[in-house]
């Protein structure tokens, strides 16, 4: 008879030093609008995988894609990342 044992100790043995730092948590918090917009876009795309998309599905997907672009734009503007080339 084989016994099933848990591996909880092995899985959580290194958890104390693997916790995210405050800086990493702040970065995640700043990226959260873009993450949620990506989730909405994926949800809209997944909905249409097993059927022919209706006009409503197409509008929902387009709207979600625009939200992703807007969230990424806002995030880039907050961080101060420049997407333009440096050649002048």
MIDO-279298 format. One record per residue: residue number from 1; x negated, z, y of N, C-alpha, C in turn. Coordinates in pm, 1 decimal. Atoms other than C-alpha are relative to their C-alpha. Layout:
MIDO-279298
<rec seq="NUM" n_X="X" n_Z="Z" n_Y="Y" ca_X="X" ca_Z="Z" ca_Y="Y" c_X="X" c_Z="Z" c_Y="Y"/>
...
//
This chain:
MIDO-279298
<rec seq="1" n_X="-83.9" n_Z="0.0" n_Y="-117.0" ca_X="0.0" ca_Z="0.0" ca_Y="0.0" c_X="-89.2" c_Z="0.0" c_Y="124.3"/>
<rec seq="2" n_X="75.9" n_Z="7.5" n_Y="-124.1" ca_X="-141.4" ca_Z="-100.8" ca_Y="338.3" c_X="73.1" c_Z="76.5" c_Y="108.4"/>
<rec seq="3" n_X="-59.3" n_Z="-77.3" n_Y="-107.7" ca_X="-81.8" ca_Z="135.9" ca_Y="624.9" c_X="-19.3" c_Z="-73.2" c_Y="132.2"/>
<rec seq="4" n_X="7.9" n_Z="58.9" n_Y="-133.3" ca_X="-8.8" ca_Z="4.0" ca_Y="970.6" c_X="-37.1" c_Z="112.3" c_Y="96.3"/>
<rec seq="5" n_X="43.9" n_Z="-101.5" n_Y="-95.0" ca_X="-198.5" ca_Z="198.5" ca_Y="1233.0" c_X="-1.6" c_Z="-60.6" c_Y="138.7"/>
<rec seq="6" n_X="3.0" n_Z="48.6" n_Y="-137.4" ca_X="-187.6" ca_Z="172.8" ca_Y="1606.2" c_X="-143.6" c_Z="-11.4" c_Y="47.4"/>
<rec seq="7" n_X="132.2" n_Z="18.0" n_Y="-59.0" ca_X="-483.0" ca_Z="56.2" ca_Y="1805.8" c_X="2.6" c_Z="41.9" c_Y="145.8"/>
<rec seq="8" n_X="-15.5" n_Z="-44.5" n_Y="-138.3" ca_X="-378.4" ca_Z="235.9" ca_Y="2122.8" c_X="-131.7" c_Z="50.8" c_Y="57.2"/>
<rec seq="9" n_X="126.5" n_Z="-52.2" n_Y="-50.0" ca_X="-712.2" ca_Z="416.8" ca_Y="2153.0" c_X="-98.1" c_Z="-112.2" c_Y="29.8"/>
<rec seq="10" n_X="91.8" n_Z="111.0" n_Y="-21.7" ca_X="-907.2" ca_Z="94.2" ca_Y="2118.7" c_X="41.7" c_Z="-84.2" c_Y="119.6"/>
<rec seq="11" n_X="-48.5" n_Z="83.0" n_Y="-110.4" ca_X="-688.9" ca_Z="-88.5" ca_Y="2370.2" c_X="-20.8" c_Z="69.0" c_Y="133.7"/>
<rec seq="12" n_X="7.4" n_Z="-71.1" n_Y="-127.0" ca_X="-691.8" ca_Z="180.9" ca_Y="2637.6" c_X="-128.7" c_Z="78.7" c_Y="18.3"/>
<rec seq="13" n_X="123.3" n_Z="-77.8" n_Y="-9.3" ca_X="-1040.7" ca_Z="316.2" ca_Y="2580.8" c_X="-74.6" c_Z="-27.4" c_Y="130.2"/>
<rec seq="14" n_X="76.0" n_Z="36.3" n_Y="-119.3" ca_X="-1181.2" ca_Z="132.6" ca_Y="2882.6" c_X="89.3" c_Z="-12.9" c_Y="123.0"/>
<rec seq="15" n_X="-97.2" n_Z="21.8" n_Y="-106.5" ca_X="-875.0" ca_Z="149.3" ca_Y="3107.2" c_X="-39.3" c_Z="66.6" c_Y="131.8"/>
<rec seq="16" n_X="30.7" n_Z="-71.0" n_Y="-123.6" ca_X="-1016.3" ca_Z="398.9" ca_Y="3358.9" c_X="-82.8" c_Z="-83.5" c_Y="96.5"/>
<rec seq="17" n_X="83.4" n_Z="76.3" n_Y="-92.2" ca_X="-1281.7" ca_Z="170.3" ca_Y="3499.0" c_X="47.9" c_Z="-144.1" c_Y="15.7"/>
<rec seq="18" n_X="-52.1" n_Z="135.7" n_Y="-11.6" ca_X="-1075.2" ca_Z="-146.7" ca_Y="3460.2" c_X="117.8" c_Z="-7.4" c_Y="96.4"/>
<rec seq="19" n_X="-110.6" n_Z="-0.5" n_Y="-96.1" ca_X="-811.3" ca_Z="-45.0" ca_Y="3716.3" c_X="-38.6" c_Z="-81.3" c_Y="123.3"/>
<rec seq="20" n_X="31.2" n_Z="76.6" n_Y="-121.2" ca_X="-785.3" ca_Z="-272.0" ca_Y="4021.9" c_X="-32.2" c_Z="93.0" c_Y="116.7"/>
<rec seq="21" n_X="37.1" n_Z="-77.7" n_Y="-117.6" ca_X="-942.8" ca_Z="-147.3" ca_Y="4340.9" c_X="107.7" c_Z="-15.1" c_Y="106.4"/>
<rec seq="22" n_X="-96.9" n_Z="10.6" n_Y="-110.0" ca_X="-746.7" ca_Z="-92.1" ca_Y="4660.2" c_X="-8.5" c_Z="-135.7" c_Y="68.8"/>
<rec seq="23" n_X="17.1" n_Z="132.3" n_Y="-60.0" ca_X="-891.9" ca_Z="-413.0" ca_Y="4800.7" c_X="66.2" c_Z="-109.1" c_Y="-82.8"/>
<rec seq="24" n_X="-63.7" n_Z="97.9" n_Y="87.1" ca_X="-775.4" ca_Z="-610.8" ca_Y="4499.1" c_X="152.4" c_Z="11.3" c_Y="6.3"/>
<rec seq="25" n_X="-144.2" n_Z="-19.1" n_Y="-11.9" ca_X="-427.6" ca_Z="-458.9" ca_Y="4523.5" c_X="52.6" c_Z="-54.3" c_Y="132.9"/>
<rec seq="26" n_X="-39.1" n_Z="55.0" n_Y="-129.9" ca_X="-413.6" ca_Z="-550.7" ca_Y="4893.9" c_X="1.7" c_Z="-152.7" c_Y="-3.7"/>
<rec seq="27" n_X="4.7" n_Z="146.0" n_Y="11.3" ca_X="-515.8" ca_Z="-908.8" ca_Y="4810.6" c_X="120.9" c_Z="-51.9" c_Y="-78.1"/>
<rec seq="28" n_X="-117.2" n_Z="38.9" n_Y="77.9" ca_X="-240.3" ca_Z="-929.6" ca_Y="4549.2" c_X="125.6" c_Z="10.3" c_Y="85.7"/>
<rec seq="29" n_X="-116.2" n_Z="-19.2" n_Y="-87.2" ca_X="10.3" ca_Z="-793.9" ca_Y="4800.7" c_X="11.0" c_Z="-113.3" c_Y="102.0"/>
<rec seq="30" n_X="-3.1" n_Z="110.3" n_Y="-96.3" ca_X="-89.9" ca_Z="-1062.8" ca_Y="5052.2" c_X="38.8" c_Z="-132.6" c_Y="-66.0"/>
<rec seq="31" n_X="-31.6" n_Z="123.3" n_Y="71.3" ca_X="-55.4" ca_Z="-1335.4" ca_Y="4787.5" c_X="139.5" c_Z="0.7" c_Y="-61.9"/>
<rec seq="32" n_X="-129.1" n_Z="-12.8" n_Y="67.3" ca_X="282.2" ca_Z="-1208.9" ca_Y="4662.7" c_X="104.4" c_Z="-102.1" c_Y="44.8"/>
<rec seq="33" n_X="-98.0" n_Z="103.7" n_Y="-36.4" ca_X="499.0" ca_Z="-1447.9" ca_Y="4873.3" c_X="-29.2" c_Z="-135.1" c_Y="-66.9"/>
<rec seq="34" n_X="35.4" n_Z="126.4" n_Y="65.6" ca_X="308.1" ca_Z="-1747.4" ca_Y="4732.6" c_X="26.0" c_Z="8.8" c_Y="-150.5"/>
<rec seq="35" n_X="-24.2" n_Z="-18.4" n_Y="143.4" ca_X="331.2" ca_Z="-1606.7" ca_Y="4379.8" c_X="149.4" c_Z="-10.7" c_Y="-29.4"/>
<rec seq="36" n_X="-144.7" n_Z="3.7" n_Y="21.8" ca_X="707.0" ca_Z="-1553.7" ca_Y="4408.3" c_X="56.8" c_Z="-139.8" c_Y="22.6"/>
<rec seq="37" n_X="-44.0" n_Z="137.9" n_Y="-22.8" ca_X="752.7" ca_Z="-1903.9" ca_Y="4550.5" c_X="-36.4" c_Z="-87.6" c_Y="-119.2"/>
<rec seq="38" n_X="39.5" n_Z="73.7" n_Y="120.2" ca_X="559.0" ca_Z="-2044.9" ca_Y="4253.9" c_X="93.2" c_Z="30.7" c_Y="-116.8"/>
<rec seq="39" n_X="-92.3" n_Z="-39.4" n_Y="106.7" ca_X="782.9" ca_Z="-1849.2" ca_Y="4017.0" c_X="135.4" c_Z="-69.1" c_Y="18.5"/>
<rec seq="40" n_X="-126.8" n_Z="68.4" n_Y="-26.5" ca_X="1093.6" ca_Z="-1992.8" ca_Y="4185.9" c_X="-8.5" c_Z="-148.6" c_Y="-33.9"/>
<rec seq="41" n_X="17.5" n_Z="141.2" n_Y="31.6" ca_X="954.3" ca_Z="-2345.2" ca_Y="4153.7" c_X="-2.9" c_Z="-21.4" c_Y="-151.3"/>
<rec seq="42" n_X="4.5" n_Z="11.6" n_Y="145.7" ca_X="873.7" ca_Z="-2295.2" ca_Y="3786.4" c_X="137.5" c_Z="21.3" c_Y="-61.7"/>
<rec seq="43" n_X="-134.5" n_Z="-24.5" n_Y="50.1" ca_X="1220.3" ca_Z="-2154.6" ca_Y="3728.1" c_X="88.5" c_Z="-122.4" c_Y="19.7"/>
<rec seq="44" n_X="-79.5" n_Z="119.8" n_Y="-26.6" ca_X="1377.3" ca_Z="-2459.9" ca_Y="3889.3" c_X="-41.3" c_Z="-114.8" c_Y="-92.8"/>
<rec seq="45" n_X="47.1" n_Z="105.9" n_Y="88.8" ca_X="1159.7" ca_Z="-2692.8" ca_Y="3681.5" c_X="37.4" c_Z="27.3" c_Y="-145.1"/>
<rec seq="46" n_X="-34.0" n_Z="-35.0" n_Y="137.7" ca_X="1222.5" ca_Z="-2506.9" ca_Y="3356.0" c_X="148.1" c_Z="-23.8" c_Y="-26.1"/>
<rec seq="47" n_X="-143.9" n_Z="19.9" n_Y="15.6" ca_X="1597.6" ca_Z="-2526.4" ca_Y="3413.6" c_X="33.4" c_Z="-143.6" c_Y="-38.1"/>
<rec seq="48" n_X="-30.6" n_Z="141.5" n_Y="23.7" ca_X="1582.8" ca_Z="-2905.5" ca_Y="3399.1" c_X="-73.2" c_Z="-58.2" c_Y="-120.5"/>
<rec seq="49" n_X="75.7" n_Z="54.1" n_Y="112.9" ca_X="1362.5" ca_Z="-2937.5" ca_Y="3090.6" c_X="88.3" c_Z="-53.5" c_Y="-111.9"/>
<rec seq="50" n_X="-80.3" n_Z="38.1" n_Y="116.2" ca_X="1641.1" ca_Z="-2964.7" ca_Y="2835.2" c_X="125.6" c_Z="-78.9" c_Y="35.2"/>
<rec seq="51" n_X="-116.5" n_Z="78.6" n_Y="-39.2" ca_X="1888.8" ca_Z="-3172.3" ca_Y="3031.7" c_X="-38.7" c_Z="-96.6" c_Y="111.4"/>
<rec seq="52" n_X="21.3" n_Z="91.0" n_Y="-112.3" ca_X="1917.7" ca_Z="-3451.6" ca_Y="3282.5" c_X="28.7" c_Z="76.3" c_Y="128.7"/>
<rec seq="53" n_X="-20.7" n_Z="-76.5" n_Y="-123.9" ca_X="1872.1" ca_Z="-3300.7" ca_Y="3628.9" c_X="117.8" c_Z="-53.3" c_Y="81.1"/>
<rec seq="54" n_X="-109.5" n_Z="36.1" n_Y="-88.5" ca_X="2179.8" ca_Z="-3299.7" ca_Y="3846.5" c_X="-52.8" c_Z="-6.1" c_Y="143.1"/>
<rec seq="55" n_X="39.4" n_Z="3.1" n_Y="-142.0" ca_X="2172.4" ca_Z="-3353.6" ca_Y="4222.3" c_X="-33.1" c_Z="140.5" c_Y="49.3"/>
<rec seq="56" n_X="25.8" n_Z="-138.7" n_Y="-37.8" ca_X="2187.1" ca_Z="-2976.1" ca_Y="4263.1" c_X="-136.4" c_Z="47.2" c_Y="-51.9"/>
<rec seq="57" n_X="130.6" n_Z="-36.0" n_Y="56.8" ca_X="1886.6" ca_Z="-2931.4" ca_Y="4031.9" c_X="-113.4" c_Z="-63.0" c_Y="81.1"/>
<rec seq="58" n_X="103.8" n_Z="69.6" n_Y="-77.5" ca_X="1687.7" ca_Z="-3188.1" ca_Y="4228.8" c_X="-18.8" c_Z="67.6" c_Y="135.5"/>
<rec seq="59" n_X="10.8" n_Z="-69.3" n_Y="-129.5" ca_X="1769.4" ca_Z="-3016.5" ca_Y="4559.0" c_X="-65.8" c_Z="135.9" c_Y="-15.4"/>
<rec seq="60" n_X="60.0" n_Z="-132.1" n_Y="23.4" ca_X="1679.3" ca_Z="-2676.7" ca_Y="4413.8" c_X="-150.8" c_Z="-11.6" c_Y="-22.0"/>
<rec seq="61" n_X="142.4" n_Z="19.7" n_Y="25.0" ca_X="1343.7" ca_Z="-2808.5" ca_Y="4290.7" c_X="-73.0" c_Z="-37.3" c_Y="128.5"/>
<rec seq="62" n_X="63.1" n_Z="38.3" n_Y="-127.4" ca_X="1267.0" ca_Z="-2973.5" ca_Y="4625.4" c_X="-10.7" c_Z="118.4" c_Y="95.4"/>
<rec seq="63" n_X="-0.9" n_Z="-117.8" n_Y="-87.5" ca_X="1362.4" ca_Z="-2658.6" ca_Y="4814.5" c_X="-107.6" c_Z="99.7" c_Y="-44.1"/>
<rec seq="64" n_X="101.3" n_Z="-92.0" n_Y="51.3" ca_X="1141.6" ca_Z="-2446.9" ca_Y="4588.7" c_X="-140.5" c_Z="-52.5" c_Y="27.7"/>
<rec seq="65" n_X="131.2" n_Z="58.6" n_Y="-28.9" ca_X="850.6" ca_Z="-2688.6" ca_Y="4633.4" c_X="-35.8" c_Z="17.3" c_Y="147.7"/>
<rec seq="66" n_X="26.8" n_Z="-21.7" n_Y="-143.0" ca_X="886.5" ca_Z="-2664.6" ca_Y="5011.6" c_X="-34.9" c_Z="145.6" c_Y="27.5"/>
<rec seq="67" n_X="32.3" n_Z="-141.3" n_Y="-17.9" ca_X="886.0" ca_Z="-2284.3" ca_Y="4985.5" c_X="-142.4" c_Z="30.5" c_Y="-46.1"/>
<rec seq="68" n_X="138.0" n_Z="-19.2" n_Y="47.2" ca_X="561.9" ca_Z="-2300.1" ca_Y="4785.2" c_X="-97.7" c_Z="-46.9" c_Y="107.2"/>
<rec seq="69" n_X="89.6" n_Z="52.4" n_Y="-103.4" ca_X="398.2" ca_Z="-2516.9" ca_Y="5050.6" c_X="-0.6" c_Z="89.5" c_Y="123.9"/>
<rec seq="70" n_X="-7.7" n_Z="-87.6" n_Y="-117.5" ca_X="521.8" ca_Z="-2292.0" ca_Y="5331.7" c_X="-70.3" c_Z="132.8" c_Y="-25.7"/>
<rec seq="71" n_X="65.0" n_Z="-127.1" n_Y="31.8" ca_X="402.7" ca_Z="-1975.7" ca_Y="5156.2" c_X="-151.6" c_Z="-15.9" c_Y="-4.9"/>
<rec seq="72" n_X="144.5" n_Z="24.0" n_Y="4.1" ca_X="59.9" ca_Z="-2126.8" ca_Y="5090.0" c_X="-55.6" c_Z="-25.0" c_Y="139.9"/>
<rec seq="73" n_X="42.0" n_Z="21.9" n_Y="-138.6" ca_X="39.0" ca_Z="-2244.3" ca_Y="5451.7" c_X="-10.5" c_Z="131.9" c_Y="75.3"/>
<rec seq="74" n_X="1.0" n_Z="-129.4" n_Y="-67.6" ca_X="130.3" ca_Z="-1898.7" ca_Y="5580.8" c_X="-115.3" c_Z="86.8" c_Y="-48.0"/>
<rec seq="75" n_X="110.8" n_Z="-78.7" n_Y="54.7" ca_X="-121.7" ca_Z="-1738.2" ca_Y="5348.3" c_X="-133.4" c_Z="-50.0" c_Y="54.4"/>
<rec seq="76" n_X="124.9" n_Z="55.6" n_Y="-53.3" ca_X="-397.2" ca_Z="-1973.9" ca_Y="5464.0" c_X="-16.1" c_Z="35.1" c_Y="147.4"/>
<rec seq="77" n_X="7.5" n_Z="-35.2" n_Y="-141.7" ca_X="-311.8" ca_Z="-1904.0" ca_Y="5828.1" c_X="-30.2" c_Z="147.6" c_Y="19.3"/>
<rec seq="78" n_X="29.1" n_Z="-143.2" n_Y="-9.1" ca_X="-318.5" ca_Z="-1527.5" ca_Y="5767.9" c_X="-146.3" c_Z="29.6" c_Y="-27.7"/>
<rec seq="79" n_X="138.2" n_Z="-24.2" n_Y="40.5" ca_X="-656.5" ca_Z="-1539.9" ca_Y="5599.4" c_X="-96.1" c_Z="-68.4" c_Y="95.3"/>
<rec seq="80" n_X="85.4" n_Z="71.6" n_Y="-93.3" ca_X="-793.8" ca_Z="-1785.8" ca_Y="5851.6" c_X="-81.1" c_Z="-107.8" c_Y="-69.1"/>
<rec seq="81" n_X="69.6" n_Z="105.1" n_Y="72.1" ca_X="-897.1" ca_Z="-2047.9" ca_Y="5597.7" c_X="28.3" c_Z="-132.1" c_Y="68.0"/>
<rec seq="82" n_X="-17.7" n_Z="129.4" n_Y="-62.2" ca_X="-954.0" ca_Z="-2383.2" ca_Y="5755.1" c_X="-6.1" c_Z="-108.2" c_Y="-107.3"/>
<rec seq="83" n_X="-1.5" n_Z="107.7" n_Y="99.3" ca_X="-858.8" ca_Z="-2687.5" ca_Y="5546.9" c_X="-52.4" c_Z="-130.0" c_Y="59.9"/>
<rec seq="84" n_X="51.9" n_Z="121.5" n_Y="-61.1" ca_X="-1000.5" ca_Z="-2937.7" ca_Y="5793.5" c_X="-147.7" c_Z="-12.7" c_Y="-28.5"/>
<rec seq="85" n_X="141.0" n_Z="26.1" n_Y="25.3" ca_X="-1337.5" ca_Z="-3097.1" ca_Y="5745.5" c_X="-87.4" c_Z="49.2" c_Y="113.7"/>
<rec seq="86" n_X="91.1" n_Z="-51.0" n_Y="-100.5" ca_X="-1641.4" ca_Z="-2971.9" ca_Y="5930.2" c_X="-72.0" c_Z="-108.8" c_Y="78.5"/>
<rec seq="87" n_X="67.8" n_Z="109.5" n_Y="-69.3" ca_X="-1764.8" ca_Z="-3313.5" ca_Y="6036.3" c_X="74.1" c_Z="-30.9" c_Y="130.0"/>
<rec seq="88" n_X="-63.5" n_Z="32.7" n_Y="-126.0" ca_X="-1702.5" ca_Z="-3393.2" ca_Y="6398.6" c_X="-81.3" c_Z="-106.9" c_Y="63.6"/>
//
